[in-house]
Structure formats: C-alpha cells, structure tokens
Amino acid sequence: MSMRRTTTTRRAMAAVSMTAALAFALAGCGEDGGEKPGNEGSSAPSAPASPSAEDKGEPQQEDTAAGENVDPNVKLAETRGQGGLVLVINEVKRDSGGFLTVQGKVTNEGDRREATTSWSGSEVNVVNKNPNSVAGATLVDKAGKKRYYVLRDTDSRCLCTTAITPLAPGKTAQIFMQFPAPPQSTTEVDFTLPTFATTSLKISG
C-alpha cells in the first residue's frame, strides 16, 4: 500500500470517528429537552433541575383526574362545611411506599356560590404555591398522638387537588390528597379540612 493511500485511509477513518462522536453528543443533548412530566402549566419560575419525586422516593401526583377510579357510591364519611357545602369521602387507602391517599368530593347543596380559598390552610408559603387547593387538610392519629399534614415536594407544592374554582349551587368538585401513612396498627384517624367539621375515617389496605 502506498504512503498516499495509507494517509487517505487514515483521514477517512478519522472523519467517520468524528461524525459518530458528534452524533452521539447530539443524541445525549436531546434527552434533556422538553418539560418534565408533572410540570405542565406550572406557574413557578424556571429553576435548576432538582431530583424528581420518583428519584427521592416521594409519591407522584397522577395526571389522571382525582376520583377517576373511585366508586362515587361508596360513602365512608360525610361532613358539612360553610353554606351548603357537603364533603363525602369515598376512599381512604394505603399506597405502596408508605403513603395514605384520601379521595372524595365536595358538593354545593346551598343556593349561593361558595369560595374554596380557605381549604388551602393558613401556611403562607403553602397557600401561595397551592392556591384554591385542599393543602390545609390534616389527619390526627389519636391513639398514636400524632398529626399528619398533606405531603409536599421540595418547592412546597402539595400532593393534592389544586386550582379548585368557587362552587356554584349544585356543582361538585372531586378532590384527593396524600399523607404520610400512619403505622399499620392505626386503623382509624380524624380528618379535618378547613371550614368543615372533623370526621373519623377508617383506613383500608
């Protein structure tokens, strides 16, 4: 093989190697493009990426509507709030990972429009990140003498229903919220949502 042919062959091999390396680098950049699941429609300002809920072992908020897989005819508890608001709990279930999910619905049985702003609770940071939500809900394990709050991520966004609009007469809002699960020995807790009377819930699962 001549010196000229050897040099040409080496240059061709080097070009192929550079092209492959460039293609691999571009493919790697594409993996980070777009919004991460669960951030659609978020009003929070852009910030450096942080570990996802899955990476940290935190429960993940489902994209499906709350109550989609819950039987609306099941009534585990009922409590009344301001005006003609009625809260019915349809499910209280332990989830894998040590979480407790509470699902239900609020119906306005009154004759005037009712606000939902108070359900977010009184913690300023939580209210600001979760307007018109059920982030103010709590569970109390009387036997274990412990209170549980709705779970939040590192940005104080609750794992619960948010952006609930004021309820007109006859309208219903489906709600859900996740809490740290009490010990397995605890089978009943007291549930409170601001403006509603406290009610007892039996835990399933």
Z-matrix of the N, CA and C atoms (Angstrom, degrees):
N
C 1 1.482
C 2 1.525 1 108.04
N 3 1.343 2 117.40 1 133.98
C 4 1.452 3 120.92 2 -176.89
C 5 1.516 4 110.33 3 -75.39
N 6 1.341 5 115.57 4 160.82
C 7 1.464 6 121.43 5 179.11
C 8 1.525 7 110.37 6 -61.52
N 9 1.342 8 118.53 7 -38.72
C 10 1.460 9 122.28 8 -177.97
C 11 1.517 10 110.45 9 -66.46
N 12 1.374 11 116.30 10 -42.26
C 13 1.470 12 119.13 11 -179.05
C 14 1.527 13 110.86 12 -67.59
N 15 1.344 14 115.55 13 -36.78
C 16 1.470 15 119.35 14 178.77
C 17 1.515 16 111.14 15 -63.79
N 18 1.325 17 116.96 16 -42.72
C 19 1.469 18 121.74 17 179.57
C 20 1.527 19 110.62 18 -63.42
N 21 1.333 20 117.25 19 -42.89
C 22 1.467 21 121.02 20 179.71
C 23 1.513 22 111.37 21 -63.33
N 24 1.333 23 116.24 22 -41.89
C 25 1.473 24 120.94 23 179.46
C 26 1.511 25 110.83 24 -62.30
N 27 1.335 26 116.68 25 -43.56
C 28 1.472 27 120.70 26 179.39
C 29 1.520 28 111.01 27 -62.65
N 30 1.341 29 116.37 28 -41.08
C 31 1.462 30 119.19 29 179.16
C 32 1.532 31 111.16 30 -63.95
N 33 1.326 32 117.42 31 -40.04
C 34 1.467 33 121.05 32 179.48
C 35 1.519 34 111.03 33 -63.92
N 36 1.352 35 115.86 34 -42.64
C 37 1.463 36 120.34 35 179.17
C 38 1.526 37 110.58 36 -64.01
N 39 1.327 38 115.84 37 -39.36
C 40 1.473 39 119.48 38 179.57
C 41 1.518 40 110.94 39 -65.66
N 42 1.345 41 117.44 40 -38.43
C 43 1.466 42 121.21 41 179.50
C 44 1.520 43 110.78 42 -65.36
N 45 1.352 44 115.76 43 -41.21
C 46 1.467 45 119.62 44 178.71
C 47 1.518 46 110.41 45 -62.99
N 48 1.339 47 116.30 46 -42.13
C 49 1.465 48 120.44 47 179.56
C 50 1.520 49 111.84 48 -62.84
N 51 1.327 50 117.10 49 -42.18
C 52 1.462 51 121.38 50 179.84
C 53 1.531 52 110.71 51 -65.80
N 54 1.351 53 115.93 52 -39.75
C 55 1.473 54 119.63 53 179.38
C 56 1.514 55 110.78 54 -63.95
N 57 1.338 56 116.34 55 -42.81
C 58 1.472 57 120.32 56 179.47
C 59 1.518 58 110.88 57 -64.07
N 60 1.336 59 116.23 58 -41.62
C 61 1.468 60 119.89 59 179.94
C 62 1.522 61 111.16 60 -64.46
N 63 1.353 62 116.49 61 -40.81
C 64 1.470 63 120.39 62 179.58
C 65 1.526 64 110.81 63 -64.84
N 66 1.342 65 116.65 64 -42.15
C 67 1.471 66 120.41 65 179.24
C 68 1.514 67 110.69 66 -62.89
N 69 1.336 68 116.97 67 -40.73
C 70 1.473 69 120.92 68 179.32
C 71 1.534 70 111.13 69 -64.30
N 72 1.354 71 115.74 70 -40.13
C 73 1.470 72 119.80 71 -179.77
C 74 1.522 73 110.70 72 -65.65
N 75 1.353 74 117.06 73 -41.18
C 76 1.462 75 119.86 74 179.38
C 77 1.522 76 111.28 75 -66.04
N 78 1.319 77 116.53 76 -37.70
C 79 1.470 78 119.72 77 178.46
C 80 1.512 79 110.69 78 -64.08
N 81 1.328 80 117.32 79 -38.82
C 82 1.467 81 121.55 80 178.48
C 83 1.506 82 111.76 81 -63.41
N 84 1.340 83 117.71 82 -38.35
C 85 1.466 84 120.68 83 179.73
C 86 1.520 85 110.92 84 -66.62
N 87 1.320 86 117.68 85 -32.91
C 88 1.449 87 120.84 86 -176.96
C 89 1.507 88 113.85 87 -68.05
N 90 1.342 89 118.56 88 -19.81
C 91 1.453 90 121.14 89 -178.07
C 92 1.508 91 112.76 90 -66.66
N 93 1.337 92 117.61 91 -25.15
C 94 1.462 93 121.14 92 -176.08
C 95 1.519 94 112.56 93 -96.21
N 96 1.316 95 118.88 94 2.06
C 97 1.454 96 120.43 95 -175.77
C 98 1.516 97 112.60 96 -76.68
N 99 1.349 98 117.01 97 153.26
C 100 1.461 99 121.87 98 176.05
C 101 1.506 100 112.94 99 84.00
N 102 1.338 101 114.68 100 171.07
C 103 1.454 102 120.77 101 -179.31
C 104 1.514 103 110.14 102 -81.22
N 105 1.304 104 116.13 103 147.32
C 106 1.451 105 120.97 104 176.59
C 107 1.516 106 109.19 105 -77.92
N 108 1.352 107 117.71 106 148.46
C 109 1.477 108 120.55 107 -179.91
C 110 1.514 109 111.38 108 -54.72
N 111 1.319 110 115.46 109 137.25
C 112 1.459 111 119.94 110 177.11
C 113 1.503 112 113.65 111 96.00
N 114 1.372 113 117.72 112 -9.24
C 115 1.465 114 120.42 113 -178.61
C 116 1.515 115 112.77 114 -100.89
N 117 1.337 116 117.14 115 -0.49
C 118 1.454 117 119.52 116 -178.54
C 119 1.519 118 110.91 117 -60.36
N 120 1.318 119 115.64 118 132.83
C 121 1.454 120 120.19 119 175.50
C 122 1.514 121 113.97 120 75.05
N 123 1.327 122 117.65 121 9.12
C 124 1.458 123 119.78 122 -178.85
C 125 1.515 124 110.00 123 -71.90
N 126 1.339 125 116.33 124 139.45
C 127 1.456 126 120.21 125 179.57
C 128 1.514 127 111.56 126 -93.83
N 129 1.337 128 116.85 127 -0.27
C 130 1.462 129 120.13 128 -178.75
C 131 1.522 130 109.61 129 -71.10
N 132 1.350 131 118.61 130 143.82
C 133 1.463 132 121.22 131 179.62
C 134 1.514 133 110.67 132 -67.42
N 135 1.348 134 115.09 133 157.01
C 136 1.453 135 119.58 134 179.97
C 137 1.514 136 110.06 135 -63.04
N 138 1.322 137 115.58 136 143.62
C 139 1.460 138 121.10 137 -179.71
C 140 1.506 139 108.36 138 -149.06
N 141 1.350 140 118.31 139 161.56
C 142 1.458 141 120.94 140 178.06
C 143 1.510 142 109.56 141 -56.05
N 144 1.333 143 115.37 142 143.86
C 145 1.458 144 119.66 143 -177.78
C 146 1.514 145 110.71 144 -61.00
N 147 1.334 146 116.11 145 137.98
C 148 1.454 147 121.76 146 177.68
C 149 1.510 148 108.03 147 -118.80
N 150 1.341 149 118.96 148 162.95
C 151 1.460 150 121.06 149 -178.89
C 152 1.510 151 110.55 150 -56.52
N 153 1.328 152 116.87 151 138.81
C 154 1.451 153 120.98 152 -179.97
C 155 1.509 154 110.65 153 -72.40
N 156 1.349 155 114.93 154 166.46
C 157 1.462 156 119.44 155 178.92
C 158 1.512 157 110.34 156 -60.22
N 159 1.351 158 117.12 157 -35.37
C 160 1.454 159 120.30 158 -179.11
C 161 1.516 160 110.49 159 -66.67
N 162 1.365 161 116.86 160 -41.35
C 163 1.455 162 121.14 161 179.44
C 164 1.513 163 111.73 162 -63.18
N 165 1.350 164 117.48 163 -34.72
C 166 1.461 165 121.34 164 -176.61
C 167 1.511 166 112.29 165 -91.54
N 168 1.324 167 117.30 166 -0.07
C 169 1.448 168 119.71 167 -179.67
C 170 1.508 169 113.09 168 78.40
N 171 1.340 170 117.37 169 15.70
C 172 1.453 171 120.84 170 179.34
C 173 1.516 172 109.81 171 -86.09
N 174 1.339 173 117.90 172 153.97
C 175 1.457 174 119.95 173 176.86
C 176 1.508 175 109.60 174 -66.17
N 177 1.313 176 116.68 175 148.24
C 178 1.453 177 120.71 176 -179.15
C 179 1.513 178 110.24 177 -107.60
N 180 1.310 179 115.17 178 136.22
C 181 1.456 180 119.59 179 179.43
C 182 1.515 181 109.54 180 -74.86
N 183 1.335 182 116.28 181 127.33
C 184 1.455 183 121.35 182 -178.16
C 185 1.527 184 110.69 183 -71.67
N 186 1.347 185 115.55 184 147.21
C 187 1.452 186 120.63 185 175.93
C 188 1.524 187 110.75 186 -77.69
N 189 1.344 188 116.94 187 -21.04
C 190 1.448 189 119.70 188 -179.46
C 191 1.515 190 110.12 189 -72.40
N 192 1.323 191 116.57 190 156.84
C 193 1.456 192 121.62 191 -178.41
C 194 1.515 193 110.72 192 -66.95
N 195 1.320 194 116.10 193 144.48
C 196 1.454 195 120.71 194 178.34
C 197 1.512 196 110.06 195 -62.11
N 198 1.316 197 115.63 196 138.50
C 199 1.443 198 120.25 197 177.18
C 200 1.518 199 114.34 198 84.38
N 201 1.356 200 117.94 199 3.82
C 202 1.456 201 120.61 200 -176.28
C 203 1.525 202 111.82 201 -62.27
N 204 1.335 203 117.19 202 -37.67
C 205 1.452 204 120.79 203 -177.89
C 206 1.524 205 112.49 204 -106.24
N 207 1.314 206 117.29 205 18.22
C 208 1.455 207 121.90 206 -178.92
C 209 1.525 208 109.79 207 -106.14
N 210 1.326 209 115.78 208 136.29
C 211 1.458 210 120.48 209 178.75
C 212 1.530 211 109.14 210 -73.70
N 213 1.337 212 118.57 211 114.02
C 214 1.469 213 121.46 212 -177.48
C 215 1.524 214 113.31 213 -67.81
N 216 1.336 215 116.32 214 -14.69
C 217 1.457 216 119.84 215 -179.41
C 218 1.524 217 112.78 216 -83.46
N 219 1.337 218 116.12 217 -11.95
C 220 1.461 219 120.39 218 177.91
C 221 1.524 220 109.08 219 -81.52
N 222 1.308 221 116.88 220 125.57
C 223 1.458 222 121.02 221 179.46
C 224 1.531 223 108.65 222 -123.29
N 225 1.341 224 115.13 223 100.48
C 226 1.459 225 119.88 224 179.99
C 227 1.520 226 111.82 225 -83.22
N 228 1.314 227 116.04 226 -28.38
C 229 1.466 228 120.60 227 179.71
C 230 1.515 229 108.83 228 -162.98
N 231 1.332 230 115.75 229 156.86
C 232 1.458 231 121.55 230 177.72
C 233 1.520 232 108.81 231 -142.70
N 234 1.314 233 116.44 232 136.12
C 235 1.456 234 120.98 233 178.05
C 236 1.524 235 108.90 234 -144.57
N 237 1.337 236 115.90 235 151.21
C 238 1.466 237 120.80 236 -177.69
C 239 1.521 238 111.46 237 -108.28
N 240 1.349 239 113.96 238 149.50
C 241 1.449 240 120.39 239 -179.39
C 242 1.509 241 111.26 240 -122.89
N 243 1.321 242 115.54 241 -152.80
C 244 1.457 243 120.95 242 -177.74
C 245 1.519 244 111.35 243 -65.53
N 246 1.324 245 115.93 244 150.52
C 247 1.454 246 119.68 245 179.55
C 248 1.517 247 110.76 246 59.51
N 249 1.305 248 116.40 247 -130.23
C 250 1.463 249 120.42 248 179.49
C 251 1.512 250 113.13 249 -107.76
N 252 1.337 251 117.90 250 24.20
C 253 1.465 252 120.65 251 -178.23
C 254 1.523 253 111.49 252 -75.13
N 255 1.335 254 115.60 253 135.16
C 256 1.463 255 122.18 254 178.34
C 257 1.525 256 108.52 255 -128.90
N 258 1.329 257 116.21 256 125.98
C 259 1.458 258 122.28 257 178.64
C 260 1.521 259 109.37 258 -104.87
N 261 1.333 260 116.23 259 124.12
C 262 1.461 261 122.29 260 176.64
C 263 1.531 262 108.42 261 -116.13
N 264 1.320 263 117.15 262 127.10
C 265 1.465 264 122.22 263 177.41
C 266 1.525 265 108.12 264 -94.12
N 267 1.351 266 115.83 265 124.43
C 268 1.467 267 121.51 266 -177.90
C 269 1.526 268 113.40 267 -100.76
N 270 1.333 269 116.84 268 -23.93
C 271 1.466 270 118.82 269 -177.13
C 272 1.521 271 111.33 270 -154.60
N 273 1.329 272 115.83 271 137.80
C 274 1.475 273 123.35 272 174.07
C 275 1.515 274 105.17 273 -135.39
N 276 1.323 275 117.15 274 103.52
C 277 1.462 276 119.77 275 -168.73
C 278 1.522 277 112.37 276 -137.08
N 279 1.337 278 114.60 277 137.33
C 280 1.465 279 120.62 278 173.38
C 281 1.521 280 108.84 279 -74.72
N 282 1.344 281 116.25 280 136.85
C 283 1.452 282 121.67 281 177.17
C 284 1.515 283 109.68 282 -111.08
N 285 1.341 284 116.21 283 161.16
C 286 1.455 285 119.94 284 176.52
C 287 1.526 286 109.07 285 -62.69
N 288 1.290 287 116.65 286 140.08
C 289 1.464 288 120.46 287 -179.64
C 290 1.509 289 113.22 288 102.20
N 291 1.332 290 117.37 289 -1.31
C 292 1.459 291 119.39 290 176.46
C 293 1.506 292 114.83 291 87.67
N 294 1.329 293 117.75 292 32.69
C 295 1.450 294 121.69 293 179.89
C 296 1.526 295 110.76 294 -117.63
N 297 1.314 296 115.84 295 157.37
C 298 1.460 297 121.93 296 178.20
C 299 1.524 298 107.92 297 -124.15
N 300 1.324 299 116.91 298 121.83
C 301 1.460 300 121.74 299 -179.23
C 302 1.516 301 110.52 300 -105.82
N 303 1.321 302 115.35 301 129.66
C 304 1.466 303 122.17 302 177.19
C 305 1.520 304 107.46 303 -114.91
N 306 1.331 305 116.07 304 126.81
C 307 1.462 306 120.49 305 179.00
C 308 1.520 307 110.12 306 -127.94
N 309 1.315 308 115.41 307 147.57
C 310 1.454 309 119.80 308 -179.76
C 311 1.508 310 111.34 309 -171.79
N 312 1.322 311 116.26 310 -158.98
C 313 1.457 312 120.83 311 -179.68
C 314 1.525 313 109.47 312 -151.72
N 315 1.323 314 115.08 313 149.39
C 316 1.460 315 121.76 314 176.50
C 317 1.527 316 107.73 315 -116.46
N 318 1.312 317 116.12 316 127.00
C 319 1.465 318 121.24 317 -179.48
C 320 1.525 319 109.97 318 -119.34
N 321 1.306 320 115.67 319 137.19
C 322 1.461 321 120.37 320 176.90
C 323 1.524 322 108.47 321 -91.37
N 324 1.330 323 115.68 322 103.49
C 325 1.463 324 120.72 323 179.13
C 326 1.529 325 111.74 324 -95.69
N 327 1.328 326 115.62 325 7.11
C 328 1.456 327 120.11 326 179.56
C 329 1.515 328 112.28 327 -87.76
N 330 1.325 329 115.06 328 -166.98
C 331 1.468 330 119.68 329 -177.59
C 332 1.519 331 112.87 330 -115.94
N 333 1.337 332 116.80 331 15.06
C 334 1.462 333 119.19 332 177.10
C 335 1.529 334 110.08 333 -143.24
N 336 1.302 335 115.53 334 159.64
C 337 1.465 336 122.15 335 -179.14
C 338 1.528 337 109.50 336 -67.60
N 339 1.345 338 117.14 337 135.80
C 340 1.457 339 121.43 338 -178.66
C 341 1.529 340 111.20 339 -118.60
N 342 1.330 341 116.55 340 134.98
C 343 1.460 342 122.01 341 178.77
C 344 1.523 343 110.85 342 -75.18
N 345 1.339 344 116.55 343 157.30
C 346 1.463 345 122.14 344 -179.96
C 347 1.529 346 112.19 345 -119.98
N 348 1.325 347 117.06 346 5.45
C 349 1.463 348 121.20 347 -173.73
C 350 1.529 349 113.79 348 -61.84
N 351 1.316 350 118.06 349 -32.37
C 352 1.468 351 120.71 350 -176.02
C 353 1.519 352 113.07 351 -69.74
N 354 1.313 353 117.70 352 -19.04
C 355 1.462 354 120.55 353 -176.44
C 356 1.529 355 112.48 354 -68.45
N 357 1.329 356 116.88 355 -15.60
C 358 1.476 357 120.36 356 -179.33
C 359 1.520 358 112.70 357 -75.14
N 360 1.336 359 117.39 358 -12.29
C 361 1.464 360 119.86 359 -179.31
C 362 1.515 361 111.93 360 93.23
N 363 1.334 362 115.57 361 -165.85
C 364 1.462 363 120.87 362 -174.92
C 365 1.529 364 114.12 363 -116.85
N 366 1.328 365 118.63 364 -1.80
C 367 1.462 366 120.33 365 178.08
C 368 1.526 367 109.01 366 -75.66
N 369 1.319 368 116.67 367 116.71
C 370 1.463 369 121.74 368 -173.33
C 371 1.520 370 112.61 369 -55.79
N 372 1.330 371 117.36 370 -47.88
C 373 1.456 372 120.57 371 -177.32
C 374 1.524 373 111.66 372 -63.28
N 375 1.323 374 116.41 373 -40.11
C 376 1.465 375 121.22 374 179.67
C 377 1.524 376 110.35 375 -68.68
N 378 1.329 377 116.90 376 -42.83
C 379 1.461 378 121.08 377 179.85
C 380 1.525 379 110.36 378 -62.19
N 381 1.333 380 117.03 379 -42.54
C 382 1.464 381 120.53 380 -178.93
C 383 1.523 382 112.29 381 -64.33
N 384 1.332 383 116.78 382 -36.24
C 385 1.461 384 120.21 383 -178.82
C 386 1.531 385 112.29 384 -85.33
N 387 1.339 386 116.83 385 -18.54
C 388 1.461 387 120.53 386 -176.02
C 389 1.529 388 111.39 387 -133.73
N 390 1.330 389 117.88 388 62.64
C 391 1.470 390 119.69 389 -177.84
C 392 1.521 391 111.87 390 -64.26
N 393 1.328 392 115.32 391 141.91
C 394 1.466 393 121.23 392 178.01
C 395 1.526 394 111.88 393 52.25
N 396 1.318 395 115.78 394 50.25
C 397 1.461 396 121.95 395 -179.45
C 398 1.530 397 109.90 396 -119.34
N 399 1.329 398 116.05 397 -174.91
C 400 1.472 399 120.90 398 173.86
C 401 1.523 400 109.47 399 -110.80
N 402 1.337 401 116.01 400 32.30
C 403 1.459 402 121.40 401 -178.31
C 404 1.525 403 113.04 402 -67.91
N 405 1.328 404 117.04 403 -14.68
C 406 1.461 405 120.09 404 -179.27
C 407 1.515 406 114.11 405 -85.03
N 408 1.326 407 118.36 406 0.39
C 409 1.469 408 121.84 407 -179.61
C 410 1.528 409 111.04 408 -68.33
N 411 1.325 410 116.23 409 148.41
C 412 1.466 411 121.51 410 177.88
C 413 1.525 412 110.45 411 -139.89
N 414 1.328 413 114.89 412 157.28
C 415 1.459 414 122.61 413 172.65
C 416 1.519 415 107.95 414 -121.02
N 417 1.318 416 117.34 415 142.68
C 418 1.457 417 121.12 416 176.96
C 419 1.526 418 109.19 417 -125.05
N 420 1.317 419 114.50 418 121.53
C 421 1.466 420 121.51 419 174.35
C 422 1.526 421 106.37 420 -93.25
N 423 1.316 422 116.63 421 96.96
C 424 1.466 423 120.35 422 -175.28
C 425 1.525 424 111.74 423 -65.75
N 426 1.336 425 116.42 424 -36.87
C 427 1.463 426 119.34 425 -179.98
C 428 1.529 427 110.78 426 -65.73
N 429 1.342 428 115.08 427 -42.31
C 430 1.468 429 119.18 428 -179.85
C 431 1.511 430 113.19 429 -88.13
N 432 1.339 431 116.49 430 -2.87
C 433 1.466 432 122.55 431 179.48
C 434 1.526 433 111.29 432 52.80
N 435 1.333 434 115.39 433 53.74
C 436 1.460 435 119.99 434 -178.75
C 437 1.518 436 110.60 435 -143.39
N 438 1.339 437 115.70 436 141.38
C 439 1.461 438 121.82 437 178.25
C 440 1.534 439 108.80 438 -106.86
N 441 1.337 440 115.90 439 139.75
C 442 1.457 441 121.55 440 179.40
C 443 1.521 442 110.25 441 -118.50
N 444 1.354 443 115.50 442 136.26
C 445 1.459 444 121.60 443 178.90
C 446 1.519 445 109.80 444 -107.95
N 447 1.328 446 116.05 445 160.36
C 448 1.465 447 121.07 446 177.60
C 449 1.528 448 109.13 447 -59.86
N 450 1.319 449 115.84 448 136.05
C 451 1.459 450 120.68 449 -179.51
C 452 1.523 451 111.63 450 -65.12
N 453 1.345 452 115.91 451 148.13
C 454 1.463 453 121.40 452 178.21
C 455 1.514 454 108.95 453 -135.83
N 456 1.332 455 116.22 454 155.80
C 457 1.451 456 119.12 455 175.87
C 458 1.524 457 109.37 456 -87.46
N 459 1.314 458 117.44 457 -173.07
C 460 1.463 459 121.19 458 -175.79
C 461 1.521 460 113.13 459 -68.29
N 462 1.345 461 117.46 460 -14.37
C 463 1.461 462 121.34 461 177.95
C 464 1.529 463 111.61 462 -101.14
N 465 1.337 464 116.51 463 13.67
C 466 1.470 465 123.49 464 179.08
C 467 1.521 466 113.58 465 69.46
N 468 1.332 467 117.69 466 16.25
C 469 1.461 468 120.15 467 174.42
C 470 1.521 469 108.38 468 -82.38
N 471 1.318 470 116.27 469 128.92
C 472 1.464 471 119.91 470 -175.10
C 473 1.523 472 112.13 471 -77.72
N 474 1.315 473 114.99 472 154.84
C 475 1.455 474 121.52 473 172.52
C 476 1.522 475 106.35 474 -93.25
N 477 1.321 476 114.49 475 74.90
C 478 1.453 477 121.25 476 -174.39
C 479 1.524 478 109.29 477 -162.83
N 480 1.318 479 116.14 478 175.25
C 481 1.462 480 121.50 479 177.77
C 482 1.526 481 109.97 480 -70.90
N 483 1.327 482 116.75 481 135.10
C 484 1.458 483 122.12 482 179.39
C 485 1.532 484 109.92 483 -128.11
N 486 1.319 485 115.07 484 173.84
C 487 1.476 486 122.35 485 176.30
C 488 1.525 487 112.21 486 54.60
N 489 1.329 488 116.60 487 44.33
C 490 1.460 489 121.00 488 178.44
C 491 1.530 490 108.45 489 -82.05
N 492 1.301 491 116.91 490 122.05
C 493 1.461 492 120.79 491 -177.93
C 494 1.533 493 110.47 492 -78.28
N 495 1.340 494 117.46 493 157.55
C 496 1.467 495 119.99 494 176.05
C 497 1.528 496 109.89 495 -53.84
N 498 1.330 497 115.36 496 141.59
C 499 1.462 498 120.01 497 -176.32
C 500 1.529 499 111.98 498 -93.72
N 501 1.318 500 115.34 499 120.60
C 502 1.466 501 120.57 500 174.94
C 503 1.523 502 108.72 501 -78.74
N 504 1.313 503 118.23 502 159.80
C 505 1.465 504 120.90 503 178.46
C 506 1.536 505 112.02 504 -51.80
N 507 1.341 506 115.65 505 131.60
C 508 1.454 507 120.46 506 178.99
C 509 1.518 508 115.06 507 85.86
N 510 1.344 509 118.08 508 -7.54
C 511 1.453 510 121.30 509 -177.56
C 512 1.532 511 111.23 510 -89.60
N 513 1.347 512 114.92 511 154.24
C 514 1.462 513 122.05 512 -178.16
C 515 1.523 514 110.65 513 -128.36
N 516 1.322 515 117.17 514 141.02
C 517 1.458 516 122.93 515 175.72
C 518 1.524 517 108.80 516 -118.75
N 519 1.343 518 116.79 517 124.04
C 520 1.460 519 121.65 518 174.96
C 521 1.522 520 108.31 519 -78.99
N 522 1.325 521 118.20 520 136.55
C 523 1.458 522 121.18 521 -178.77
C 524 1.532 523 110.85 522 -134.16
N 525 1.313 524 115.01 523 154.15
C 526 1.461 525 120.94 524 171.99
C 527 1.519 526 108.56 525 -148.51
N 528 1.319 527 116.49 526 158.55
C 529 1.456 528 122.03 527 177.25
C 530 1.516 529 108.69 528 -157.38
N 531 1.333 530 116.53 529 148.86
C 532 1.460 531 121.34 530 179.28
C 533 1.524 532 110.00 531 -117.11
N 534 1.326 533 114.83 532 137.78
C 535 1.458 534 122.91 533 178.93
C 536 1.531 535 109.33 534 -124.15
N 537 1.340 536 117.34 535 162.12
C 538 1.462 537 118.64 536 167.55
C 539 1.533 538 106.53 537 -64.02
N 540 1.314 539 117.66 538 138.48
C 541 1.459 540 119.85 539 -177.83
C 542 1.528 541 111.43 540 -76.45
N 543 1.329 542 117.81 541 133.74
C 544 1.460 543 120.99 542 173.98
C 545 1.531 544 109.01 543 -65.39
N 546 1.330 545 118.73 544 168.40
C 547 1.464 546 121.61 545 177.89
C 548 1.531 547 111.16 546 -56.42
N 549 1.333 548 116.26 547 154.86
C 550 1.462 549 120.71 548 -179.98
C 551 1.525 550 112.03 549 -58.56
N 552 1.312 551 116.65 550 -27.01
C 553 1.461 552 120.36 551 -179.66
C 554 1.534 553 112.20 552 -70.35
N 555 1.342 554 116.50 553 -17.32
C 556 1.470 555 120.82 554 178.69
C 557 1.515 556 109.61 555 -87.94
N 558 1.312 557 117.08 556 117.90
C 559 1.464 558 121.65 557 -178.00
C 560 1.530 559 112.84 558 -111.78
N 561 1.335 560 116.73 559 -6.24
C 562 1.464 561 120.09 560 -179.11
C 563 1.519 562 109.90 561 -146.11
N 564 1.334 563 116.24 562 138.78
C 565 1.463 564 121.89 563 179.53
C 566 1.525 565 109.12 564 -136.96
N 567 1.326 566 115.91 565 159.98
C 568 1.466 567 121.41 566 173.94
C 569 1.524 568 108.25 567 -94.80
N 570 1.324 569 116.52 568 129.53
C 571 1.463 570 122.37 569 -177.82
C 572 1.523 571 109.83 570 -109.92
N 573 1.336 572 115.76 571 134.59
C 574 1.463 573 120.49 572 178.12
C 575 1.527 574 110.47 573 -134.93
N 576 1.321 575 115.71 574 131.27
C 577 1.460 576 122.77 575 171.19
C 578 1.520 577 105.82 576 -120.63
N 579 1.351 578 118.60 577 129.28
C 580 1.461 579 120.54 578 -178.15
C 581 1.525 580 113.56 579 -45.79
N 582 1.317 581 116.08 580 135.77
C 583 1.473 582 129.03 581 -178.84
C 584 1.529 583 112.61 582 80.54
N 585 1.352 584 118.25 583 -5.38
C 586 1.457 585 121.72 584 177.03
C 587 1.530 586 110.25 585 -109.30
N 588 1.317 587 116.67 586 152.68
C 589 1.456 588 120.90 587 176.59
C 590 1.529 589 109.58 588 -71.40
N 591 1.321 590 116.41 589 148.62
C 592 1.465 591 122.16 590 178.10
C 593 1.526 592 109.75 591 -67.65
N 594 1.351 593 114.81 592 140.94
C 595 1.474 594 119.84 593 178.37
C 596 1.523 595 109.47 594 -137.07
N 597 1.321 596 117.51 595 153.49
C 598 1.466 597 121.88 596 179.55
C 599 1.519 598 110.40 597 -89.33
N 600 1.335 599 115.27 598 141.78
C 601 1.466 600 121.92 599 -179.97
C 602 1.523 601 109.48 600 -126.09
N 603 1.321 602 116.37 601 135.25
C 604 1.459 603 121.29 602 173.97
C 605 1.532 604 107.97 603 -94.56
N 606 1.328 605 115.83 604 134.15
C 607 1.467 606 121.60 605 -176.50
C 608 1.518 607 109.82 606 -90.74
N 609 1.341 608 115.60 607 133.22
C 610 1.464 609 120.72 608 175.67
C 611 1.521 610 109.33 609 -108.57
N 612 1.326 611 115.97 610 157.86
C 613 1.450 612 120.43 611 178.27
C 614 1.508 613 113.43 612 83.57
